[in-house]
């Protein structure tokens, strides 16, 4: 299964300028997903990171992994019984950044479900430029289905 940008916007709660994935190129709901982010010199985070040498912030790479994880699980059940989409909360992250990501790169984000819980999940993520791994992370998030 694949998703284009318009379909991604229907699933992730983030909006401009914080959508960090452009396309989902592979999706096995609840198991694994691969997304891409085309890095442009016009991306808003480059205004401050860094003005003299554009480098994609590590936090933005982690956010791309988190959004790909939302796609991974939200695609399995788009809406709960009450018709409202679940809300995914980032719990923790353990990450390593191996190489810089710069304008002109295409970031390939791969996430795999390590363990599903009744109200959350553990996810393993990796990010690549071409075939070079640029980051890896272990993410934990929870799911809230009842809105207060």
N, CA and C atoms as a LAMMPS dump frame, in Angstrom:
ITEM: TIMESTEP
0
ITEM: NUMBER OF ATOMS
444
ITEM: BOX BOUNDS ff ff ff
-5.0000000000000000e+02 5.0000000000000000e+02
-5.0000000000000000e+02 5.0000000000000000e+02
-5.0000000000000000e+02 5.0000000000000000e+02
ITEM: ATOMS id mol type element x y z
1 1 1 N 0.834 -1.179 0
2 1 2 C 0 0 0
3 1 3 C 0.882 1.246 0
4 2 1 N 0.464 2.273 -0.725
5 2 2 C 1.172 3.544 -0.793
6 2 3 C 0.204 4.681 -0.482
7 3 1 N 0.739 5.794 0.019
8 3 2 C -0.063 6.985 0.289
9 3 3 C 0.649 8.207 -0.28
10 4 1 N -0.12 9.09 -0.928
11 4 2 C 0.469 10.342 -1.386
12 4 3 C 0.291 11.405 -0.295
13 5 1 N 0.76 12.616 -0.558
14 5 2 C 0.755 13.671 0.445
15 5 3 C -0.658 13.99 0.933
16 6 1 N -1.621 14.039 0.034
17 6 2 C -3.001 14.346 0.428
18 6 3 C -3.564 13.261 1.337
19 7 1 N -3.232 12.006 1.075
20 7 2 C -3.693 10.908 1.927
21 7 3 C -3.004 10.942 3.29
22 8 1 N -1.725 11.33 3.308
23 8 2 C -0.987 11.467 4.568
24 8 3 C -1.66 12.509 5.454
25 9 1 N -2.069 13.635 4.865
26 9 2 C -2.71 14.703 5.639
27 9 3 C -4.023 14.244 6.274
28 10 1 N -4.661 13.229 5.717
29 10 2 C -5.898 12.704 6.295
30 10 3 C -5.629 11.847 7.531
31 11 1 N -4.369 11.398 7.688
32 11 2 C -4.037 10.483 8.782
33 11 3 C -3.273 11.169 9.903
34 12 1 N -2.231 11.938 9.577
35 12 2 C -1.426 12.571 10.623
36 12 3 C -2.076 13.877 11.07
37 13 1 N -1.995 14.195 12.361
38 13 2 C -2.616 15.434 12.847
39 13 3 C -1.787 16.688 12.56
40 14 1 N -0.505 16.551 12.254
41 14 2 C 0.352 17.697 12.023
42 14 3 C -0.046 18.441 10.75
43 15 1 N 0.264 19.724 10.717
44 15 2 C 0.002 20.578 9.563
45 15 3 C 1.235 21.436 9.284
46 16 1 N 1.206 22.144 8.144
47 16 2 C 2.312 23.014 7.777
48 16 3 C 2.662 23.914 8.949
49 17 1 N 3.924 24.063 9.235
50 17 2 C 5.107 23.566 8.52
51 17 3 C 5.686 22.287 9.131
52 18 1 N 4.843 21.481 9.751
53 18 2 C 5.363 20.375 10.545
54 18 3 C 5.079 18.997 9.975
55 19 1 N 4.596 18.892 8.75
56 19 2 C 4.453 17.567 8.139
57 19 3 C 5.833 17.182 7.594
58 20 1 N 6.374 16.089 8.086
59 20 2 C 7.758 15.711 7.772
60 20 3 C 7.882 14.526 6.829
61 21 1 N 6.774 14.085 6.222
62 21 2 C 6.866 13.041 5.206
63 21 3 C 6.047 13.465 3.99
64 22 1 N 6.556 13.134 2.819
65 22 2 C 5.907 13.52 1.565
66 22 3 C 5.126 12.385 0.915
67 23 1 N 5.556 11.164 1.136
68 23 2 C 4.933 10.019 0.479
69 23 3 C 5.248 8.762 1.284
70 24 1 N 4.287 7.861 1.348
71 24 2 C 4.514 6.539 1.926
72 24 3 C 4.633 5.586 0.747
73 25 1 N 5.783 4.92 0.644
74 25 2 C 6.046 4.063 -0.512
75 25 3 C 5.827 2.583 -0.222
76 26 1 N 5.729 2.24 1.055
77 26 2 C 5.474 0.845 1.44
78 26 3 C 4.762 0.854 2.779
79 27 1 N 3.719 0.048 2.893
80 27 2 C 2.974 -0.007 4.145
81 27 3 C 2.366 -1.389 4.327
82 28 1 N 2.741 -2.014 5.424
83 28 2 C 2.073 -3.218 5.907
84 28 3 C 1.488 -2.831 7.256
85 29 1 N 0.204 -2.454 7.298
86 29 2 C -0.391 -1.92 8.522
87 29 3 C -0.072 -2.76 9.758
88 30 1 N 0.406 -2.067 10.792
89 30 2 C 0.746 -2.722 12.047
90 30 3 C 2.077 -3.44 12.049
91 31 1 N 2.748 -3.538 10.893
92 31 2 C 4.022 -4.27 10.816
93 31 3 C 5.201 -3.371 10.469
94 32 1 N 5.161 -2.727 9.285
95 32 2 C 6.272 -1.88 8.855
96 32 3 C 5.795 -0.867 7.834
97 33 1 N 6.559 0.228 7.733
98 33 2 C 6.233 1.269 6.768
99 33 3 C 7.511 1.964 6.329
100 34 1 N 7.495 2.445 5.081
101 34 2 C 8.606 3.226 4.532
102 34 3 C 8.027 4.482 3.907
103 35 1 N 8.611 5.619 4.294
104 35 2 C 8.164 6.907 3.77
105 35 3 C 9.366 7.679 3.249
106 36 1 N 9.081 8.716 2.455
107 36 2 C 10.164 9.578 1.98
108 36 3 C 9.854 11.028 2.31
109 37 1 N 10.92 11.774 2.509
110 37 2 C 10.863 13.22 2.687
111 37 3 C 11.912 13.795 1.756
112 38 1 N 11.459 14.604 0.798
113 38 2 C 12.385 15.287 -0.101
114 38 3 C 12.867 16.551 0.598
115 39 1 N 14.159 16.657 0.777
116 39 2 C 14.729 17.769 1.53
117 39 3 C 15.009 18.92 0.577
118 40 1 N 14.379 20.055 0.854
119 40 2 C 14.519 21.243 0.015
120 40 3 C 15.162 22.367 0.818
121 41 1 N 15.953 23.16 0.162
122 41 2 C 16.524 24.342 0.808
123 41 3 C 15.454 25.308 1.265
124 42 1 N 14.219 25.144 0.778
125 42 2 C 13.101 25.992 1.179
126 42 3 C 12.396 25.489 2.436
127 43 1 N 12.784 24.311 2.968
128 43 2 C 12.165 23.827 4.207
129 43 3 C 12.388 24.864 5.3
130 44 1 N 11.337 25.161 6.033
131 44 2 C 11.342 26.281 6.97
132 44 3 C 12.377 26.14 8.087
133 45 1 N 12.713 24.911 8.477
134 45 2 C 13.671 24.748 9.572
135 45 3 C 15.076 25.199 9.194
136 46 1 N 15.354 25.33 7.888
137 46 2 C 16.681 25.783 7.484
138 46 3 C 16.908 27.273 7.764
139 47 1 N 15.847 28.018 8.077
140 47 2 C 16.018 29.427 8.435
141 47 3 C 16.932 29.586 9.641
142 48 1 N 16.892 28.626 10.554
143 48 2 C 17.708 28.747 11.751
144 48 3 C 18.656 27.594 11.994
145 49 1 N 18.682 26.605 11.109
146 49 2 C 19.506 25.399 11.365
147 49 3 C 20.219 24.954 10.112
148 50 1 N 21.261 25.416 9.795
149 50 2 C 21.964 26.6 10.274
150 50 3 C 22.009 27.602 9.135
151 51 1 N 21.943 28.899 9.407
152 51 2 C 21.894 29.892 8.322
153 51 3 C 23.067 29.801 7.348
154 52 1 N 24.263 29.445 7.841
155 52 2 C 25.44 29.391 6.971
156 52 3 C 25.721 28.008 6.403
157 53 1 N 25.106 26.974 6.947
158 53 2 C 25.296 25.599 6.473
159 53 3 C 24.036 24.816 6.793
160 54 1 N 23.159 24.658 5.805
161 54 2 C 21.861 24.023 6.015
162 54 3 C 22.016 22.541 6.362
163 55 1 N 21.549 22.166 7.547
164 55 2 C 21.546 20.778 8.014
165 55 3 C 20.168 20.508 8.622
166 56 1 N 19.522 19.432 8.201
167 56 2 C 18.213 19.082 8.755
168 56 3 C 18.358 18.761 10.231
169 57 1 N 17.552 19.401 11.084
170 57 2 C 17.645 19.12 12.526
171 57 3 C 17.314 17.665 12.852
172 58 1 N 18.039 17.114 13.809
173 58 2 C 17.764 15.751 14.251
174 58 3 C 16.339 15.588 14.738
175 59 1 N 15.807 16.617 15.392
176 59 2 C 14.426 16.546 15.871
177 59 3 C 13.447 16.38 14.711
178 60 1 N 13.741 16.981 13.565
179 60 2 C 12.866 16.846 12.395
180 60 3 C 12.957 15.428 11.818
181 61 1 N 14.136 14.824 11.882
182 61 2 C 14.292 13.442 11.417
183 61 3 C 13.499 12.502 12.326
184 62 1 N 13.581 12.725 13.63
185 62 2 C 12.818 11.916 14.583
186 62 3 C 11.318 12.12 14.353
187 63 1 N 10.91 13.358 14.095
188 63 2 C 9.496 13.628 13.824
189 63 3 C 9.038 12.889 12.569
190 64 1 N 9.9 12.802 11.548
191 64 2 C 9.559 12.043 10.34
192 64 3 C 9.34 10.569 10.686
193 65 1 N 10.176 10.028 11.582
194 65 2 C 9.988 8.646 12.024
195 65 3 C 8.671 8.505 12.797
196 66 1 N 8.376 9.476 13.653
197 66 2 C 7.151 9.423 14.446
198 66 3 C 5.919 9.498 13.546
199 67 1 N 5.932 10.368 12.548
200 67 2 C 4.793 10.475 11.639
201 67 3 C 4.628 9.214 10.797
202 68 1 N 5.739 8.616 10.397
203 68 2 C 5.664 7.35 9.67
204 68 3 C 5.081 6.271 10.585
205 69 1 N 5.404 6.331 11.877
206 69 2 C 4.84 5.388 12.845
207 69 3 C 3.339 5.59 13.002
208 70 1 N 2.879 6.844 12.985
209 70 2 C 1.437 7.105 13.054
210 70 3 C 0.754 6.447 11.857
211 71 1 N 1.34 6.612 10.674
212 71 2 C 0.786 5.977 9.467
213 71 3 C 0.738 4.459 9.653
214 72 1 N 1.808 3.898 10.2
215 72 2 C 1.915 2.458 10.409
216 72 3 C 0.746 1.921 11.219
217 73 1 N 0.378 2.618 12.289
218 73 2 C -0.682 2.117 13.167
219 73 3 C -2.05 2.682 12.825
220 74 1 N -2.13 3.942 12.422
221 74 2 C -3.431 4.547 12.126
222 74 3 C -4.067 3.925 10.889
223 75 1 N -3.262 3.454 9.971
224 75 2 C -3.815 2.837 8.764
225 75 3 C -4.502 1.518 9.077
226 76 1 N -4.124 0.925 10.2
227 76 2 C -4.719 -0.346 10.608
228 76 3 C -6.134 -0.144 11.121
229 77 1 N -6.392 0.995 11.753
230 77 2 C -7.734 1.335 12.235
231 77 3 C -7.868 2.852 12.205
232 78 1 N -8.413 3.364 11.131
233 78 2 C -8.509 4.81 10.908
234 78 3 C -9.352 5.515 11.953
235 79 1 N -10.439 4.895 12.406
236 79 2 C -11.315 5.528 13.393
237 79 3 C -11.75 4.491 14.418
238 80 1 N -11.887 4.965 15.626
239 80 2 C -12.396 4.099 16.692
240 80 3 C -13.914 4.002 16.559
241 81 1 N -14.542 3.267 17.455
242 81 2 C -15.984 3.069 17.383
243 81 3 C -16.765 4.383 17.43
244 82 1 N -16.275 5.385 18.168
245 82 2 C -17.01 6.642 18.296
246 82 3 C -16.823 7.552 17.086
247 83 1 N -16.053 7.104 16.096
248 83 2 C -15.86 7.89 14.881
249 83 3 C -14.689 8.855 14.941
250 84 1 N -14.083 9.031 16.11
251 84 2 C -12.941 9.939 16.238
252 84 3 C -11.634 9.199 16.002
253 85 1 N -10.695 9.828 15.3
254 85 2 C -9.399 9.177 15.113
255 85 3 C -8.633 9.164 16.437
256 86 1 N -7.847 8.138 16.688
257 86 2 C -7.046 8.118 17.911
258 86 3 C -5.962 9.196 17.854
259 87 1 N -5.497 9.626 19.022
260 87 2 C -4.414 10.602 19.112
261 87 3 C -3.168 9.855 19.569
262 88 1 N -2.067 10.061 18.856
263 88 2 C -0.81 9.384 19.165
264 88 3 C 0.113 10.355 19.881
265 89 1 N 0.58 9.953 21.069
266 89 2 C 1.48 10.783 21.864
267 89 3 C 2.854 10.146 21.905
268 90 1 N 3.854 10.959 21.633
269 90 2 C 5.243 10.539 21.7
270 90 3 C 5.605 10.333 23.166
271 91 1 N 6.102 9.154 23.517
272 91 2 C 6.468 8.874 24.902
273 91 3 C 7.941 9.074 25.17
274 92 1 N 8.787 8.433 24.36
275 92 2 C 10.232 8.568 24.546
276 92 3 C 10.943 8.184 23.26
277 93 1 N 12.197 8.571 23.206
278 93 2 C 13.016 8.243 22.045
279 93 3 C 14.468 8.066 22.486
280 94 1 N 15.108 7.106 21.873
281 94 2 C 16.549 6.911 22.027
282 94 3 C 17.096 6.924 20.601
283 95 1 N 17.918 7.923 20.276
284 95 2 C 18.32 8.107 18.878
285 95 3 C 19.823 8.303 18.733
286 96 1 N 20.288 7.966 17.525
287 96 2 C 21.675 8.236 17.114
288 96 3 C 21.629 8.866 15.743
289 97 1 N 22.431 9.904 15.56
290 97 2 C 22.538 10.58 14.274
291 97 3 C 23.924 10.303 13.726
292 98 1 N 23.974 9.75 12.508
293 98 2 C 25.216 9.229 11.971
294 98 3 C 25.834 10.112 10.889
295 99 1 N 25.001 10.814 10.11
296 99 2 C 25.472 11.685 9.032
297 99 3 C 24.487 12.837 8.855
298 100 1 N 24.974 13.998 8.413
299 100 2 C 24.058 15.121 8.196
300 100 3 C 23.163 14.903 6.974
301 101 1 N 21.969 15.505 7.035
302 101 2 C 21.012 15.496 5.931
303 101 3 C 20.899 16.936 5.455
304 102 1 N 21.075 17.159 4.149
305 102 2 C 21.156 18.516 3.605
306 102 3 C 20.198 18.683 2.421
307 103 1 N 19.928 19.928 2.015
308 103 2 C 19.061 20.142 0.854
309 103 3 C 19.547 19.356 -0.363
310 104 1 N 18.576 18.793 -1.081
311 104 2 C 18.872 17.956 -2.241
312 104 3 C 18.821 16.47 -1.923
313 105 1 N 18.903 16.129 -0.63
314 105 2 C 18.823 14.73 -0.226
315 105 3 C 17.373 14.262 -0.253
316 106 1 N 17.193 12.963 -0.402
317 106 2 C 15.881 12.341 -0.216
318 106 3 C 16.022 11.415 0.981
319 107 1 N 15.306 11.745 2.049
320 107 2 C 15.346 10.966 3.274
321 107 3 C 14.363 9.8 3.144
322 108 1 N 14.861 8.602 3.37
323 108 2 C 14.035 7.397 3.334
324 108 3 C 13.876 6.944 4.779
325 109 1 N 12.645 6.911 5.249
326 109 2 C 12.35 6.6 6.64
327 109 3 C 11.696 5.228 6.708
328 110 1 N 12.294 4.332 7.499
329 110 2 C 11.743 2.985 7.657
330 110 3 C 11.437 2.761 9.13
331 111 1 N 10.219 2.312 9.412
332 111 2 C 9.85 1.987 10.784
333 111 3 C 9.274 0.582 10.838
334 112 1 N 9.552 -0.097 11.952
335 112 2 C 9.049 -1.453 12.168
336 112 3 C 8.431 -1.541 13.556
337 113 1 N 7.307 -2.21 13.644
338 113 2 C 6.664 -2.448 14.924
339 113 3 C 7.488 -3.481 15.679
340 114 1 N 7.97 -3.1 16.845
341 114 2 C 8.704 -4.035 17.691
342 114 3 C 7.742 -4.739 18.633
343 115 1 N 6.817 -3.95 19.23
344 115 2 C 5.87 -4.538 20.175
345 115 3 C 4.641 -3.636 20.273
346 116 1 N 3.483 -4.21 20.026
347 116 2 C 2.229 -3.481 20.198
348 116 3 C 1.688 -3.73 21.594
349 117 1 N 1.154 -2.68 22.192
350 117 2 C 0.524 -2.759 23.5
351 117 3 C -0.93 -2.326 23.341
352 118 1 N -1.778 -2.603 24.32
353 118 2 C -3.183 -2.182 24.185
354 118 3 C -3.34 -0.677 23.944
355 119 1 N -2.476 0.135 24.529
356 119 2 C -2.591 1.592 24.388
357 119 3 C -1.27 2.215 23.937
358 120 1 N -0.511 1.546 23.058
359 120 2 C 0.747 2.111 22.593
360 120 3 C 1.578 1.106 21.826
361 121 1 N 2.828 1.485 21.592
362 121 2 C 3.716 0.602 20.842
363 121 3 C 5.177 1.022 20.995
364 122 1 N 6.048 0.052 20.765
365 122 2 C 7.48 0.281 20.635
366 122 3 C 7.8 0.144 19.153
367 123 1 N 8.557 1.105 18.618
368 123 2 C 8.865 1.128 17.193
369 123 3 C 10.363 1.316 17.009
370 124 1 N 10.923 0.621 16.034
371 124 2 C 12.309 0.801 15.632
372 124 3 C 12.314 1.579 14.323
373 125 1 N 13.121 2.635 14.253
374 125 2 C 13.172 3.449 13.05
375 125 3 C 14.582 3.646 12.535
376 126 1 N 14.697 3.772 11.227
377 126 2 C 15.974 4.08 10.579
378 126 3 C 15.699 5.089 9.477
379 127 1 N 16.676 5.952 9.23
380 127 2 C 16.565 6.919 8.139
381 127 3 C 17.821 6.794 7.272
382 128 1 N 17.608 6.852 5.971
383 128 2 C 18.687 6.683 5.001
384 128 3 C 18.664 7.812 3.984
385 129 1 N 19.827 8.123 3.441
386 129 2 C 19.953 8.926 2.226
387 129 3 C 20.655 8.012 1.244
388 130 1 N 19.965 7.703 0.16
389 130 2 C 20.364 6.648 -0.774
390 130 3 C 20.458 5.368 0.057
391 131 1 N 21.634 4.776 0.205
392 131 2 C 21.748 3.569 1.029
393 131 3 C 22.547 3.811 2.301
394 132 1 N 22.89 5.071 2.579
395 132 2 C 23.672 5.407 3.764
396 132 3 C 22.737 5.709 4.934
397 133 1 N 22.899 4.943 6.016
398 133 2 C 22.079 5.192 7.202
399 133 3 C 22.528 6.503 7.838
400 134 1 N 21.564 7.414 8.06
401 134 2 C 21.89 8.722 8.64
402 134 3 C 21.383 8.854 10.072
403 135 1 N 20.414 8.015 10.471
404 135 2 C 19.898 8.061 11.84
405 135 3 C 19.193 6.754 12.153
406 136 1 N 19.128 6.458 13.451
407 136 2 C 18.379 5.303 13.922
408 136 3 C 17.779 5.662 15.272
409 137 1 N 16.641 5.071 15.57
410 137 2 C 15.971 5.421 16.823
411 137 3 C 15.045 4.312 17.288
412 138 1 N 14.832 4.289 18.582
413 138 2 C 13.806 3.47 19.207
414 138 3 C 12.783 4.452 19.744
415 139 1 N 11.525 4.3 19.34
416 139 2 C 10.47 5.218 19.746
417 139 3 C 9.407 4.478 20.536
418 140 1 N 8.837 5.171 21.502
419 140 2 C 7.726 4.633 22.273
420 140 3 C 6.619 5.671 22.209
421 141 1 N 5.394 5.225 21.932
422 141 2 C 4.285 6.158 21.949
423 141 3 C 3.051 5.497 22.516
424 142 1 N 2.136 6.37 22.959
425 142 2 C 0.859 5.873 23.482
426 142 3 C -0.261 6.38 22.604
427 143 1 N -1.386 5.714 22.712
428 143 2 C -2.554 6.055 21.909
429 143 3 C -3.691 6.409 22.852
430 144 1 N -4.29 7.571 22.612
431 144 2 C -5.463 7.975 23.395
432 144 3 C -6.658 7.949 22.468
433 145 1 N -7.661 7.172 22.823
434 145 2 C -8.834 7.074 21.958
435 145 3 C -10.012 7.893 22.47
436 146 1 N -10.005 8.251 23.739
437 146 2 C -11.105 9.071 24.259
438 146 3 C -10.613 10.503 24.428
439 147 1 N -11.31 11.429 23.81
440 147 2 C -10.924 12.834 23.853
441 147 3 C -11.668 13.494 24.996
442 148 1 N -10.919 14.176 25.84
443 148 2 C -11.51 14.83 27.018
444 148 3 C -12.028 16.19 26.648
